[in-house]
């Protein structure tokens, strides 16, 4: 339903959807029967040797939105989204490979917001600001699909949960047919990270539950290096883990940290309320171009020069993601594009 308040240039809208949820197709048969197979059972870290069939899921989804014009030059559009799913589907991973298979949790709750502020062309200047926030809560027990349930009992967040991200685009063009320059600013507060070693709380990487010492042996030296882990002045390398006087992979919590991941303080990690996250980052791009170099009518030549990540920021996009593993953001890159339009 939507209602247009013409006097104030306002549009109000709400919607509701009742959805049938089905498992992801990738390796669906494997996940349904894999734990009953004696060869696949240990590879999938199964907790039993019984088949793990799926049940259809169902979702109640609500949207509430607002669109507001402020004069002729600024338009705002925002929306609140709330999704509640019974029998919620997620992905598992086949061993240490990139192969994924569907798994099913008891339920999920995903609220979020999305917004957009735009400035139409004003004497050659235009601007666009888009932002979003999403919380992705999933709840145990695991009720379908091969593999083992996580150690956490209750709620946890999957790795597309992010508190805030935004992209701002500014552009200016000289005249209606002249050259233009564009600038992008992207900010991400950080996705939920994968299995990052920490001490105390729900992560249980401290020896005997001690929240004063971190045991990083739960991930390999190369993964420690990818996460930017350090212990005092000792940094992990692709072949050597962090270390201290306590031994390899062991580090006093007060000396432990990461240059690329925001790790909860000792004893505070919570898989739902305070999980490890990718460190916040700012990325900047710049582009200049001309859409009609020789002012042609039927045939046109265009030229565009683009610089991505102009500060050459080194940052993670995700870490040990169930979907895609670990990725860094694109390093500084330059692109030139010459076009002929007819």
N, C-alpha and C positions, 0 to 999 in steps of 0.2 A: 504494500500500500504506500502511496506517496501523496503529498499534499503541497501545492504550490501557493505560497503567500505572496501574491504579486506585488502588494504594496511595499513590502520590504525586500523583494528579490530573494526570498528564502524558499528552499525546497526541503521538506521533511519526509523521511522514508523509513519504513520498517519492513522486515520480511521474516518469514519462518519457513524452514524446510525440514522435512522428515525423510531421511536418506537410508537406503540399504547399503551396508558396508560389506564388501567382499574381499578376500585375501588378495595380495599381490600375486601375479602369475608366475614370477621367476621361481623356478624350482619348487613349485607348489606340491607336486607329488612327493618329492624328496622330504619336504618338511612334514607332510602328513604321516609318512610311514618311516622316516629315517631312523628314529630311535628303536624301532623294532628290528632293524637290520643290524646283525652283530658286527659287521665291518664298519658301518657308518656311526654306530652308537658312540664309541670313544672319540671319534673325530669331531662329533657334534657336541661333545661335553654333556651328553644326556644324563638326566638324573634317574631315569628308569629305562626299561627295555620295552615299554608299551608304545603302541602307535599313538600318534598325537593328532587326531582329526580336528578340523575347524568347525566352528559354528558361525552362521551369518551374524554380522553386527548391525546395529542400527544407531542412527545419530539424530539428535535434535539440534538444529542450528538456527541461531537468531542473528539478525543484522539490524542495526539502528543507525541511520545516517542523517547528515545535515549538509546542505549545500547553500552557501551564502555569497552573494555578490556584494562588494563594497564599491559602489560607483561603477565606473566603466573599466577600471584598470586592475582590480584585485578580485580574485574568486577563490573561495575556500571550499573544500569538500572533505568531509571526515566521516569515518564509520567505526562503530564498535561491533565486534564479532564475538560470538560466544558459541562454542561447539562442545557438546557433551555426547560421547560415544560409548555405548555398551558393546563389549567384545571389540576392543580397539586393536587395529593391526599396526605392526611395526616390522622391522627387518632384523634378522640374525645374520651371522657371518659364518661361513664354512671354514673352520680352522683359522689359519693365517692368510687365507686367500682373499681375493676381491669378490668371490662368489657369495651372493646373498640369498636368503630364503625368508619367506614370511613367518612371523610368529604372532601370537594373539595374546593380549593382556586383558585383564578383567574389565577395565574401562579407561577412558581418557577425558581430560577437560582442557580445552584450548581456548582461552580468551585472548583477544588482541585488539589493537586499534590500527587504523591506517588513515593517513591524511594527505592532502595535497593543497598547496597554495600556488596559484599561477598569476603572473602578470602578463597580459597580452601585450602585443607590440605597442610601445609608447615611444615615438620618435626614434625608432631603431633599437630600443632597448627592450629585452624580454627576460623573464626570470621564471624559474620553476623550483619549488621546494616540495619534496615528497618525503614522508616519514612513516615509520611503522614500529610496532612493538608486539611481541607475541610471547605468551607463556604456554609451554607444551607439557602439561602434567600427565603422566601415565601411572597407572596403579596396578600393583601386583594383586593376586598371583597370575603367573603365566598360565593360560588355559588352553592353548593350542600351539602347535608347531614344535619342531625339534629344537633341542638345545636346553640349556640350563637357565633357570631364573637368576636374576642378579641377587647379590647378598642383601640388598636393601629390602625391607618389608614395608609396604605402604606405597608412598609416592616417590617418583623420581622424574627427572626431566630429560627429554631426548634432545639430540643435538641440533635441532633447528630453532630452539628456544633462544631468543635474544631480547634484552630489555629495551634497546632502542637502536634504530639506525635511521640515517637520513642521507639524502642526496640533494644538493643545491646546484642548479645550473643557471649561469648568467651568460647572456649573449648580447652583443651589440653589433649592429650592421650600419655602415655608412650609406645613407640613402636607401632607396628601395632595391637597388641593383648593384650596390657596391660590395667591397670586401667585408668580412665579418670576423669577429673573434669570440670564442666561447671558452668558458671556464667551469670546471666541475669540482665540487668538494663533496667527498663521501666520508661519512663518519659511521663507525660500527662500535657499539659498546662491547661486542664479543659474544659469539655463540657458546653454548655449553660444550666443554671439551670432553674428550674421551678419558680413559683411565690414567689420570695424572697422579703420581705418588704424592701423598701428603701424610700428615700425622694426626691421629685422633679423629674424632667425629665418625662419619660413616665410611671413610676411605680405608681405615684399618691397615695402613701401611707402616705403622709404628710397631716395632717389636713388642709382642705381648700387649698390644693396645697402648703402648707408651706414646703420649703426644709430645714428647720432647725430642724424639728421634724419628727421622724419616728413612724408610727402607725403599729405595728406588728400584729394587731388583724385579718388581712386577712388570717393568718394561725393559727392553733391550738397550744397550749403550747407544745404538743408532737412534732409537726412538727418544732417548733422553737428550741426545744432541738436537734432534728435530724440535723438541719442546723447549730448547734453550735453558735446560736445567744447570744449576751451579750449586756448589757447596763452598761457601767462602770465596776463595780465589780460584778454586778448581772447577773448570767447566767440563761438561761431558763432551766427548768426541765420538765420531762414528764407530770407533773400536774400543773406547775406554769409558767406563761409567764415572759418575761423580764418586768422590771418595773423601775420607777424612781420617783422623787418627782412630776412629771406630772401625774402619775397614772399608773395602770396596762396596759401593751402593748405599752405604750408611752415612747419614749426615745429621748433625744436631739441628733441630728445627729452627733455631735462631740464626743459623748460617745458610739455610736452604732457601732457594727461590728460583725464579725463571725470568728470562728477558722477554719471553713471548707469550706466556700464559699467566693469568691472574689466579694464584693458588690461595685458597682460604687459609687463614691463620690457624696454627695448631689447635686442634680440638674443636674447631668451628665448622668443619666441612659437613654439609647436609645435602643429600642428593636431590632434595626438592627445593629447599629454601636458600642454600648457599653452596652450589656446586662449583667446581673449577670452570673457568671460562677463558676463552681466547682473550688476550689483552686488547684493550680498546685501541683504535687506530684512526688516523686521519689520512686520507689519500687525495691527491690533487691531480687533475688532468687539464691540459690546455690544447686548444685547437684554433687554427686560423685558416681561412679559406675564402674562395671566391666562386660563386655558382655560375657565373657567366663572364669569363675572362675577357672575351672580345665583343661582348654585347651583341651576340648573334640572335636571330629570331627563330630560324628553323633549326640550325645546328649550333650547339653550345659546347664550349670547353669549360670544365671546372677543375679546380685545384684545391686540395685540402692537406694541411700538415697537422699531425696530431702527436702530442707527447703524453704518454700515460705514466702515472706515478712519478711526477716530475721531481719529487724529493728523493726518489729511489728508496722509499721506506721498506725495510725488511720486516715482514709481519706474517703471522699465520692466518689463513682463512678458517681452517678447522684442524683438529688433531684427533687422530684415531677414530674418525667418523665411521659409524656402521655402514654408511652409504658409499663413501668414496675414499676412506683412509685419511691421509694427511696432505694438506696443500698449503703452499705459501701464496701470498698475493703476487700478482704480476710485477716483476721488477720494472725499472724505468725502460720504456720502449718508445721508439719513434717510428711513425708511419707517414708515408707520402702517397697521396692518391690523385691520379690525373684521370679525368673522365671526359668522354665525348658523348653528347646526348643528341639523339636524332629522332 
